[in-house]
Amino acid sequence: MYYQIKQTEIQKLFFWEFKKVNTYKFNNYKKAIEFAVHEQIKNIDCIIDENTITKRKPFRDMLTFLQFEKEAYNNPMHYIGTRFPENVNLWNYYIYLFTTKQFHKLKKA
């Protein structure tokens, strides 16, 4: 059993655009979900064997960065702890909340 994440990347070469699909494989769920949160990927494939594939959705219960940013500007005292969200680097704070497992601030209401 392993976890697989597919990420589409658009490469430009002079006048042409190419779509390149990168596939990443992980042995445990923790590393897969960390990568998905850092890259904001919405689906993780759990491959049990060659015929059985299930989908995991890490952002079903958790805010994406864009949703977190919007909520932080609407209610900064709860999400950031300050009244001035423009003084805080929200991306670094979002990753900090995820890595320190403070999921109560990242849960959807």
C-alpha positions in Angstrom: 0.0 0.0 0.0 1.3 3.4 -0.9 0.0 6.9 -1.5 0.3 8.7 -4.9 -0.1 12.4 -5.7 -0.3 13.7 -9.3 0.6 17.3 -9.9 0.1 19.0 -13.3 2.8 21.6 -14.3 2.6 23.9 -17.3 6.0 24.5 -19.0 6.4 27.3 -21.5 9.0 27.1 -24.3 9.0 30.1 -26.6 5.5 30.0 -28.2 4.4 26.5 -27.0 2.9 25.3 -23.7 3.4 21.8 -22.5 1.6 20.1 -19.7 3.8 17.8 -17.6 2.3 15.5 -15.0 4.6 14.8 -12.0 3.8 11.7 -9.9 5.0 11.4 -6.3 4.8 8.3 -4.3 4.8 8.1 -0.5 5.0 5.1 1.9 3.1 6.7 4.8 0.1 9.1 5.0 1.8 11.7 7.1 4.4 12.5 4.4 1.7 12.5 1.7 -0.5 14.9 3.5 2.4 17.2 4.4 3.2 17.4 0.7 -0.4 18.0 -0.3 -0.8 20.8 2.2 2.5 22.5 1.1 1.5 22.3 -2.6 -2.3 22.8 -2.0 -3.3 19.5 -3.8 -6.8 18.5 -3.2 -6.7 14.7 -3.9 -4.4 11.9 -2.7 -4.7 8.4 -4.2 -4.4 5.5 -1.8 -3.3 2.5 -3.8 -3.9 -0.7 -1.9 -3.1 -3.0 -4.8 -3.2 -2.7 -8.6 -7.1 -3.0 -8.7 -8.0 -1.1 -5.6 -7.6 2.7 -5.6 -9.3 5.0 -3.1 -9.2 8.8 -2.9 -8.3 10.9 0.2 -9.3 14.5 0.4 -7.2 16.4 3.0 -9.1 19.7 2.6 -12.6 18.2 3.2 -12.4 19.2 6.9 -9.4 21.7 6.8 -9.2 25.1 5.3 -7.1 25.7 2.2 -4.7 28.6 2.2 -7.0 30.9 0.3 -9.9 30.1 2.6 -7.7 30.6 5.6 -6.5 33.9 4.3 -10.1 35.1 3.8 -11.1 33.9 7.3 -8.0 35.5 8.9 -8.9 38.9 7.4 -12.5 38.6 8.6 -11.8 37.4 12.1 -8.1 38.1 12.8 -8.2 37.8 16.6 -9.2 34.1 16.4 -7.0 33.0 13.6 -3.9 35.1 14.0 -4.1 36.5 17.5 -3.6 40.1 16.4 -5.9 42.9 15.0 -3.6 43.6 12.1 -3.5 40.7 9.6 -1.6 42.7 7.0 1.5 42.7 9.3 1.7 38.9 9.4 3.0 36.6 6.6 -0.1 34.4 6.4 1.5 31.6 4.3 4.3 31.0 6.9 1.7 31.1 9.7 -0.5 28.6 7.9 2.4 26.2 7.5 3.3 26.8 11.1 -0.2 25.9 12.3 -0.1 22.7 10.2 3.3 21.5 11.3 2.6 22.2 15.0 -0.7 20.3 14.7 -2.9 23.3 15.7 -5.8 22.0 13.6 -8.5 23.8 15.7 -7.6 27.0 13.8 -7.6 25.2 10.4 -10.9 23.4 10.8 -13.9 24.4 8.7 -16.8 25.8 10.6 
